[in-house]
Amino acid sequence: MAWFYLVVAGALEVIWAFSMKQSLGFTRLVPSIVTIITMLASFWLLAVAMRTIPLGSAYTIWTGIGAVGAFLAGVVFLSEPVNPMRIVAAILIVSGLVLMKLSSS
């Protein structure tokens, strides 16, 4: 169950990052509220997952999901640029996540 919590925490990290962008520096109320609520939920689920998953694995995977997810959200919803170097960077992050998961019991 801890790995499920960790993946959900990572997904919430993507949502809060996207909402933070939409809040325009916390000047828009609804995106600001979404940011704060999803941020708190993400941190809480990360903490719950870290009861059984080692710190290094949990934190690395959480931030990796957030980083790649935010990259994809930016490309899909905000028309951010896609180029070969950014794609390779995302692939390397995902590769690191897979290796971290495989190295965790």
Helices and strands as residue ranges (DSSP letters): H 2-22, H 29-49, H 55-78, H 84-103
